[in-house]
């Protein structure tokens, strides 16, 4: 039975804990009021309940929700100040200065009770350090270096298999840790959605699900096609951990990506092992009743907007419109990598948010050139795996040395062992399925500058490059081989 314990939204969490500098969702503000004061509307500011001020675009940091002067107290303070002000000699116009403004709610109520007064807010402006340059130097440059390193070192089928296993084992550990945290009731957001314990690109439940869906693909191919039982059994354990973690994230995008990725895996499996596909379908149907009811309630909100209690579905639709508008206004250069959440134009409704769509992220932040470049990389990710599968289908081993009389480019002997051929075939199919899962999940996530896609791209391209180098070597060997000729002492009789 799943432990339903949830983190206590109190002063410690919001003022000194992980949510101190985080922009709170509406449900978090209400949970703080309920958990700490028994009143979901406790953090009422500007004369509005949380649902009302949140609906008008107001957002509070965790520490601001704790430190702000709520309406009841701010109103009482303002009334006392107004009584004192009424007892002093009249002035032309009062000036009220708030030297350490957070929410500014105290000043708001003072001005309401001091007719004609002017107000001045003093606050610390926080400018994101480094901006776009920081995104490139701290994240993207590292990604490029790792990609180049992978391309220069993954030069054999054995290394392809080793690197794939590194990714699978790492994903399995992250999945197992997420399930463990979910059972203990820690690292949960929105009440009961688990996030990655290691933080970084796994901190958001949707991004965690995206990573697990992506690397679950090659794991499934190992389970279904690897010839070594120990590897298949180990991969099966990792796959169970990843699947369970995806369920614990309750990610709608992860669910859709899992379906798309699973369809690709079943397509390739059905050609060879139709019984295995039937067994997987039956096992999946048997597992449905085990999944939490809250999981299906959240999945139902994909088609039924009324089931979305958090309002994230409507917020994402507004973000789509906002992302399109930002791109239209800045089509050439965009607003800078990683700066969509800092973009604060007058007509922006959803502030301090990301686009939650990888294509809108690239378009809004990098402009047309960025979209074309990123689109080329995604296209190469798919085409590299198709190319590898095509080469493996067309090549065949032939008895005897190749000759110029009967050799064709597509029939060259690539000098691959059966294990190497199987490794490259599973890599191409696994990375293609991974790309499909990633592509679906990324429609609902801002992951253009995350590592996942570039790992998959590197593994897919590396497999294709190995086959290209083997084919080039086979052609060179064929050209160096002597042409088969008929011995002069042999008589050939031809009948018309």
C-alpha positions as CSV (number, residue, x, y, z in Angstrom):
1,X,0.0,0.0,0.0
2,X,1.4,3.4,-1.0
3,X,2.1,5.8,1.9
4,X,0.1,9.0,1.3
5,X,2.2,11.2,3.6
6,X,2.8,14.6,2.1
7,X,5.3,17.3,3.0
8,X,4.0,19.9,5.5
9,X,3.7,23.3,3.9
10,X,4.8,25.4,6.8
11,X,7.1,28.3,7.7
12,X,10.2,26.0,7.7
13,X,9.6,24.7,4.1
14,X,8.8,28.1,2.6
15,X,11.2,30.3,4.5
16,X,14.2,28.1,5.1
17,X,13.5,25.1,2.8
18,X,13.5,24.1,-0.8
19,X,10.6,26.4,-1.8
20,X,12.1,29.6,-0.3
21,X,12.9,31.2,-3.7
22,X,10.4,29.2,-5.8
23,X,7.4,30.8,-7.4
24,X,4.5,29.1,-5.7
25,X,1.6,27.5,-7.5
26,X,-1.9,28.3,-6.3
27,X,-2.3,24.9,-4.6
28,X,0.9,25.5,-2.7
29,X,-0.3,28.9,-1.4
30,X,-3.6,27.3,-0.3
31,X,-1.8,24.3,1.2
32,X,0.4,26.6,3.3
33,X,-2.7,28.3,4.6
34,X,-4.4,25.0,5.3
35,X,-1.5,23.2,6.9
36,X,-0.3,26.1,9.0
37,X,-3.4,28.0,9.9
38,X,-6.4,25.8,8.9
39,X,-7.5,28.4,6.3
40,X,-6.8,27.9,2.6
41,X,-7.4,31.6,2.0
42,X,-5.0,32.7,4.8
43,X,-2.6,34.4,2.3
44,X,-5.1,37.0,1.1
45,X,-3.5,40.1,-0.3
46,X,-4.7,43.3,-2.1
47,X,-8.2,42.6,-0.9
48,X,-8.3,39.3,-2.8
49,X,-8.4,35.6,-1.9
50,X,-5.5,33.5,-3.3
51,X,-7.6,32.1,-6.1
52,X,-8.5,35.7,-7.2
53,X,-5.1,37.3,-7.0
54,X,-3.5,34.2,-8.7
55,X,-6.1,34.4,-11.5
56,X,-5.1,38.0,-12.1
57,X,-1.4,37.1,-12.7
58,X,0.0,37.8,-9.2
59,X,2.7,35.4,-8.1
60,X,4.5,35.0,-4.7
61,X,7.8,33.4,-3.8
62,X,7.8,31.0,-0.9
63,X,9.4,33.4,1.5
64,X,7.1,36.2,0.4
65,X,4.0,34.1,1.2
66,X,5.4,33.7,4.8
67,X,6.7,37.2,5.3
68,X,3.9,39.2,3.6
69,X,1.4,41.1,5.7
70,X,-1.9,39.5,5.0
71,X,-5.1,41.6,4.4
72,X,-6.5,41.3,7.9
73,X,-3.3,42.5,9.6
74,X,-2.5,45.1,6.9
75,X,-6.0,46.6,7.2
76,X,-5.6,46.9,11.0
77,X,-2.2,48.5,10.7
78,X,-3.5,51.0,8.1
79,X,-6.5,52.0,10.2
80,X,-4.2,52.7,13.2
81,X,-1.8,54.8,11.0
82,X,-4.8,56.6,9.6
83,X,-6.1,57.5,13.1
84,X,-2.7,58.9,14.1
85,X,-2.4,60.8,10.8
86,X,-5.8,62.4,11.4
87,X,-4.6,63.8,14.7
88,X,-1.7,65.8,13.3
89,X,-1.9,69.1,11.4
90,X,-3.1,68.7,7.9
91,X,-0.6,68.4,5.1
92,X,-1.0,69.1,1.4
93,X,-0.3,65.5,0.4
94,X,1.1,62.6,2.5
95,X,4.0,60.4,1.2
96,X,4.2,56.8,2.4
97,X,7.6,55.0,1.8
98,X,7.9,51.2,2.2
99,X,11.7,50.7,2.6
100,X,11.6,46.9,2.6
101,X,8.8,45.9,0.4
102,X,8.0,42.3,-0.3
103,X,4.4,41.9,-1.5
104,X,3.7,45.6,-1.0
105,X,0.4,44.7,0.6
106,X,1.0,46.9,3.7
107,X,1.6,49.9,1.5
108,X,-1.5,49.0,-0.5
109,X,-3.7,49.2,2.6
110,X,-2.1,52.3,3.9
111,X,-2.9,54.1,0.7
112,X,-6.5,52.9,0.9
113,X,-6.9,54.5,4.3
114,X,-4.9,57.6,3.5
115,X,-6.9,59.4,0.7
116,X,-4.7,61.4,-1.6
117,X,-1.4,59.9,-0.3
118,X,1.4,58.9,-2.6
119,X,3.3,55.7,-2.1
120,X,6.9,54.7,-2.9
121,X,8.1,51.0,-2.9
122,X,11.7,50.2,-2.3
123,X,12.7,46.7,-3.2
124,X,15.8,44.7,-4.3
125,X,15.8,44.0,-8.0
126,X,17.0,40.6,-8.8
127,X,18.6,40.3,-12.2
128,X,19.3,36.7,-13.5
129,X,23.2,36.5,-13.5
130,X,24.7,35.9,-16.8
131,X,21.4,35.5,-18.8
132,X,21.7,33.7,-22.1
133,X,25.5,33.6,-21.8
134,X,25.2,31.6,-18.6
135,X,22.9,29.1,-20.2
136,X,25.4,28.5,-23.0
137,X,28.5,28.4,-20.8
138,X,27.1,26.5,-17.9
139,X,24.9,24.0,-19.8
140,X,25.1,24.0,-23.6
141,X,28.9,24.1,-24.0
142,X,29.2,21.1,-21.7
143,X,26.6,19.3,-23.8
144,X,28.5,20.0,-27.0
145,X,31.8,18.8,-25.4
146,X,30.2,15.6,-24.1
147,X,28.5,15.0,-27.5
148,X,31.9,15.4,-29.3
149,X,33.6,13.1,-26.8
150,X,30.9,10.4,-27.3
151,X,31.3,10.7,-31.1
152,X,35.1,10.3,-30.9
153,X,35.1,7.4,-28.4
154,X,32.1,5.3,-29.4
155,X,33.7,3.7,-32.4
156,X,32.7,0.0,-32.1
157,X,29.5,-1.9,-31.4
158,X,31.0,-3.0,-28.0
159,X,31.3,0.7,-26.9
160,X,27.8,1.4,-28.2
161,X,26.5,-1.3,-25.9
162,X,28.6,-0.1,-23.0
163,X,27.4,3.5,-23.3
164,X,23.8,2.4,-23.6
165,X,24.1,0.3,-20.5
166,X,25.5,3.4,-18.6
167,X,22.4,5.4,-19.5
168,X,20.0,2.5,-18.7
169,X,21.6,1.8,-15.3
170,X,21.6,5.5,-14.4
171,X,17.9,5.8,-15.4
172,X,17.1,2.7,-13.5
173,X,18.7,4.1,-10.3
174,X,16.9,7.4,-10.7
175,X,13.6,5.6,-11.2
176,X,14.1,3.3,-8.2
177,X,15.1,6.3,-6.0
178,X,11.9,8.1,-7.2
179,X,9.7,5.2,-6.3
180,X,11.4,4.9,-2.8
181,X,10.8,8.6,-2.2
182,X,7.2,8.3,-3.3
183,X,6.6,5.5,-0.8
184,X,8.2,7.5,1.9
185,X,6.2,10.7,1.0
186,X,9.2,12.9,0.3
187,X,10.3,14.9,-2.8
188,X,6.6,15.3,-3.7
189,X,5.1,18.3,-5.5
190,X,1.5,19.2,-6.1
191,X,0.6,17.0,-3.3
192,X,1.5,13.5,-4.6
193,X,3.7,13.8,-7.7
194,X,7.3,12.6,-7.2
195,X,10.2,14.6,-8.6
196,X,13.8,13.5,-9.0
197,X,15.8,13.4,-5.8
198,X,19.0,14.4,-7.6
199,X,17.5,17.7,-8.8
200,X,18.7,19.3,-12.0
201,X,16.9,18.2,-15.1
202,X,15.1,15.6,-13.0
203,X,13.6,18.0,-10.5
204,X,10.4,18.6,-12.5
205,X,8.1,15.5,-12.5
206,X,7.4,15.9,-16.3
207,X,11.1,16.2,-17.1
208,X,11.8,13.1,-14.9
209,X,9.1,11.1,-16.8
210,X,10.6,12.3,-20.1
211,X,14.1,11.0,-19.3
212,X,12.7,7.7,-18.0
213,X,10.5,7.1,-21.1
214,X,13.4,7.9,-23.4
215,X,15.8,5.3,-21.9
216,X,13.1,2.8,-21.2
217,X,13.1,2.2,-25.0
218,X,16.5,0.5,-25.3
219,X,15.9,-1.3,-22.0
220,X,12.8,-3.0,-23.5
221,X,14.7,-4.0,-26.6
222,X,17.4,-5.7,-24.4
223,X,14.7,-7.5,-22.5
224,X,13.0,-8.8,-25.7
225,X,16.0,-9.5,-27.9
226,X,19.3,-9.9,-25.9
227,X,20.5,-13.5,-25.9
228,X,22.1,-13.4,-22.5
229,X,19.6,-14.3,-19.7
230,X,21.5,-12.4,-17.0
231,X,21.4,-9.1,-19.0
232,X,17.7,-9.6,-19.8
233,X,16.8,-10.2,-16.1
234,X,18.8,-7.2,-14.9
235,X,17.2,-5.0,-17.6
236,X,13.8,-6.3,-16.6
237,X,14.4,-5.0,-13.0
238,X,15.5,-1.6,-14.2
239,X,12.5,-1.4,-16.5
240,X,10.1,-2.1,-13.7
241,X,11.7,0.7,-11.6
242,X,11.4,3.1,-14.5
243,X,7.8,2.2,-15.2
244,X,6.8,2.6,-11.6
245,X,8.6,5.9,-11.4
246,X,6.7,7.2,-14.5
247,X,3.4,6.3,-12.8
248,X,4.5,8.0,-9.6
249,X,5.2,11.3,-11.5
250,X,1.6,11.2,-12.7
251,X,2.9,13.0,-15.8
252,X,0.4,13.3,-18.6
253,X,3.1,14.0,-21.1
254,X,5.1,11.0,-19.8
255,X,2.0,8.8,-20.2
256,X,1.5,9.9,-23.9
257,X,5.2,9.5,-24.6
258,X,5.2,6.0,-23.0
259,X,2.3,5.0,-25.3
260,X,4.1,6.3,-28.4
261,X,7.4,4.7,-27.5
262,X,5.7,1.4,-26.6
263,X,3.9,1.4,-29.9
264,X,7.3,1.5,-31.8
265,X,8.8,-1.2,-29.6
266,X,5.7,-3.5,-30.2
267,X,5.9,-2.8,-34.0
268,X,9.4,-4.0,-34.3
269,X,8.8,-6.9,-31.9
270,X,5.7,-8.1,-33.6
271,X,7.7,-8.9,-36.8
272,X,9.9,-11.4,-34.9
273,X,8.1,-12.3,-31.7
274,X,4.3,-11.7,-32.0
275,X,3.7,-13.9,-28.9
276,X,5.9,-11.5,-26.8
277,X,3.7,-8.6,-27.9
278,X,0.6,-10.4,-26.8
279,X,2.2,-11.2,-23.5
280,X,3.2,-7.6,-22.9
281,X,-0.4,-6.4,-23.7
282,X,-1.9,-9.0,-21.3
283,X,0.6,-8.0,-18.6
284,X,-0.2,-4.3,-19.1
285,X,-3.9,-4.9,-18.8
286,X,-3.4,-6.9,-15.6
287,X,-1.3,-4.0,-14.1
288,X,-4.0,-1.4,-14.7
289,X,-6.0,-2.0,-11.5
290,X,-2.7,-1.7,-9.5
291,X,-2.1,1.9,-10.5
292,X,-3.3,4.6,-8.1
293,X,-6.7,6.1,-8.6
294,X,-5.1,9.6,-8.6
295,X,-3.0,8.6,-11.6
296,X,-6.1,7.8,-13.7
297,X,-7.8,11.0,-12.4
298,X,-4.9,13.1,-13.7
299,X,-4.8,11.2,-17.0
300,X,-8.5,11.8,-17.5
301,X,-7.7,15.5,-17.5
302,X,-5.9,15.1,-20.9
303,X,-9.3,15.1,-22.6
304,X,-11.5,16.4,-19.8
305,X,-10.6,19.9,-18.7
306,X,-12.9,19.8,-15.7
307,X,-10.8,17.1,-14.1
308,X,-7.7,19.3,-14.0
309,X,-7.8,20.5,-10.4
310,X,-4.5,22.4,-10.5
311,X,-5.3,24.6,-13.5
312,X,-2.1,23.6,-15.3
313,X,-3.9,22.6,-18.4
314,X,-5.4,26.1,-18.9
315,X,-2.1,27.7,-17.9
316,X,-0.3,25.7,-20.6
317,X,-2.7,26.9,-23.3
318,X,-2.1,30.4,-22.2
319,X,1.7,29.7,-22.4
320,X,1.3,28.4,-25.9
321,X,-0.3,31.7,-27.0
322,X,2.3,33.7,-25.1
323,X,5.2,31.7,-26.7
324,X,3.8,32.3,-30.2
325,X,3.4,36.0,-29.4
326,X,6.9,36.3,-28.1
327,X,8.2,34.6,-31.3
328,X,6.2,36.9,-33.5
329,X,7.6,39.9,-31.8
330,X,11.2,38.6,-31.9
331,X,11.4,36.3,-34.9
332,X,15.0,36.8,-35.9
333,X,17.1,36.5,-32.7
334,X,14.5,35.5,-30.1
335,X,14.7,36.8,-26.5
336,X,17.8,34.8,-25.5
337,X,18.4,31.2,-24.4
338,X,16.7,30.5,-21.1
339,X,15.1,33.9,-20.8
340,X,11.4,33.1,-21.5
341,X,10.7,32.8,-17.8
342,X,12.3,36.2,-17.2
343,X,10.5,37.9,-20.0
344,X,8.1,40.5,-18.5
345,X,6.3,42.3,-21.3
346,X,3.2,44.3,-20.3
347,X,0.8,41.8,-21.9
348,X,2.4,38.7,-20.3
349,X,-0.1,36.8,-18.3
350,X,1.8,33.7,-17.1
351,X,4.9,35.3,-15.6
352,X,8.1,33.4,-14.4
353,X,7.1,30.3,-16.4
354,X,8.7,28.3,-19.2
355,X,7.0,27.5,-22.4
356,X,6.4,23.8,-21.7
357,X,7.0,23.1,-25.4
358,X,10.4,22.5,-26.8
359,X,9.6,24.0,-30.2
360,X,8.1,27.1,-28.7
361,X,11.0,27.3,-26.3
362,X,13.5,27.3,-29.2
363,X,11.4,29.7,-31.4
364,X,10.8,32.2,-28.6
365,X,14.3,32.2,-27.2
366,X,16.5,31.6,-30.3
367,X,14.4,32.8,-33.2
368,X,14.1,31.3,-36.7
369,X,17.8,30.3,-36.9
370,X,17.5,28.4,-33.7
371,X,14.4,26.5,-34.9
372,X,16.1,25.5,-38.1
373,X,19.2,24.3,-36.3
374,X,17.3,22.4,-33.7
375,X,15.0,20.9,-36.3
376,X,18.0,19.7,-38.3
377,X,19.4,18.0,-35.2
378,X,16.1,16.3,-34.5
379,X,15.7,15.2,-38.1
380,X,19.3,13.7,-38.0
381,X,18.4,11.9,-34.8
382,X,15.6,10.1,-36.6
383,X,17.4,9.7,-40.0
384,X,20.5,8.2,-38.5
385,X,18.6,5.3,-37.0
386,X,16.7,4.7,-40.2
387,X,20.0,4.8,-42.1
388,X,21.5,2.2,-39.8
389,X,18.6,-0.1,-40.0
390,X,18.6,0.2,-43.8
391,X,22.3,-0.7,-44.1
392,X,21.8,-3.7,-41.8
393,X,18.9,-4.9,-43.9
394,X,20.7,-4.6,-47.2
395,X,24.0,-6.1,-46.1
396,X,24.5,-9.9,-46.0
397,X,27.5,-12.1,-45.5
398,X,28.6,-14.1,-48.5
399,X,30.6,-17.2,-48.8
400,X,34.1,-16.6,-50.3
401,X,35.9,-13.4,-51.0
402,X,34.0,-10.6,-52.7
403,X,34.7,-9.9,-56.3
404,X,33.9,-7.0,-58.7
405,X,31.8,-9.2,-60.9
406,X,29.0,-9.9,-58.4
407,X,29.4,-7.3,-55.6
408,X,26.9,-4.5,-55.2
409,X,27.3,-1.6,-52.8
410,X,24.3,-2.7,-50.7
411,X,25.6,-6.3,-50.5
412,X,29.1,-5.5,-49.2
413,X,30.4,-7.7,-46.4
414,X,30.8,-5.4,-43.4
415,X,32.8,-7.9,-41.4
416,X,30.4,-7.9,-38.5
417,X,30.0,-10.7,-36.1
418,X,26.5,-11.8,-35.3
419,X,26.7,-10.2,-31.8
420,X,27.9,-6.9,-33.4
421,X,25.2,-6.9,-35.9
422,X,22.6,-7.6,-33.2
423,X,24.0,-4.8,-31.0
424,X,23.9,-2.2,-33.8
425,X,20.4,-3.4,-34.9
426,X,19.0,-3.1,-31.3
427,X,20.8,0.3,-30.9
428,X,19.2,1.7,-34.0
429,X,15.7,0.4,-33.1
430,X,16.1,1.4,-29.4
431,X,17.3,4.9,-30.2
432,X,14.5,5.4,-32.8
433,X,11.9,4.4,-30.2
434,X,13.7,6.7,-27.7
435,X,13.5,9.6,-30.1
436,X,9.7,9.0,-30.6
437,X,9.1,8.9,-26.8
438,X,11.3,12.0,-26.4
439,X,9.6,13.9,-29.3
440,X,6.1,13.3,-27.8
441,X,7.1,14.2,-24.2
442,X,9.0,17.3,-25.4
443,X,5.8,18.8,-26.8
444,X,4.9,19.5,-23.2
445,X,8.4,20.3,-21.8
446,X,11.1,23.0,-22.2
447,X,14.1,20.6,-22.7
448,X,16.0,22.1,-25.6
449,X,19.1,22.6,-23.4
450,X,18.8,19.4,-21.4
451,X,21.2,16.5,-21.9
452,X,18.7,13.7,-22.8
453,X,18.2,14.4,-26.5
454,X,21.9,14.9,-27.2
455,X,22.7,11.5,-25.5
456,X,20.2,9.8,-27.7
457,X,21.4,11.7,-30.8
458,X,25.0,10.7,-30.1
459,X,24.2,7.0,-29.7
460,X,22.1,7.0,-32.9
461,X,24.7,8.8,-35.0
462,X,27.5,6.7,-33.5
463,X,25.8,3.5,-34.7
464,X,25.3,4.8,-38.2
465,X,28.9,6.1,-38.3
466,X,30.3,2.7,-37.3
467,X,28.4,1.1,-40.2
468,X,29.5,3.7,-42.6
469,X,33.2,3.2,-41.6
470,X,32.8,-0.6,-41.9
471,X,31.2,-0.2,-45.4
472,X,34.0,2.1,-46.5
473,X,36.6,-0.5,-45.3
474,X,34.7,-3.2,-47.2
475,X,34.7,-1.2,-50.4
476,X,38.4,-0.5,-50.1
477,X,39.1,-4.2,-49.5
478,X,37.0,-5.1,-52.5
479,X,38.8,-2.7,-54.8
480,X,42.1,-4.1,-53.7
481,X,41.0,-7.7,-54.3
482,X,41.9,-9.2,-57.7
483,X,39.2,-9.5,-60.4
484,X,37.9,-13.0,-60.9
485,X,39.0,-14.1,-64.3
486,X,38.6,-17.3,-66.3
487,X,41.8,-19.4,-66.5
488,X,43.2,-19.5,-70.1
489,X,43.4,-23.3,-70.1
490,X,39.7,-23.7,-69.4
491,X,37.3,-24.1,-72.3
492,X,33.8,-22.7,-72.0
493,X,31.2,-23.9,-74.4
494,X,28.2,-21.6,-74.9
495,X,25.0,-22.9,-76.5
496,X,23.0,-20.4,-78.4
